[in-house]
Amino acid sequence: AQSTLLTEATERYTASTQRVSSLAEAIEAAQTGFALVPAGLITSDGEARLNEEGVSVRCFQQAGGGLPVGNTLVEDLEADVARAY
C-alpha cells in the first residue's frame, strides 16, 4: 500500500507542478498546484510578496530535484511554492 501511495502522490505532484521564472508566474501557478521558482527570488521581500498572495514556500531543492547537500549555492536551488492554507 505504501508503494502505491508514494507512486500516486509522486505522479500527482509531477502533473501539478510548473517550473517558472518569476514570482508573478509562481503566484499564478500556485493557485492550482505547485511552482518551482529559482531560490534567488525568495528574498525576504520575495517571500513577503508570495505570502501576501496566499502562497508559501514549502521547501528548497536542488534544481532538477533532490535535497540540497553540503554548501549548495542558492543559484543551484529551486523553491517549491504552493497555496497557503
PyMOL commands that set and color helices and strands:
alter all, ss='L'
color gray80, all
select helices_A, chain A and resi 2-15+23-30+39-41+44-52+74-76
alter helices_A, ss='H'
color red, helices_A
select strands_A, chain A and resi 17-19+34-38+55-62+77-83
alter strands_A, ss='S'
color yellow, strands_A
deselect
rebuild
show_as cartoon
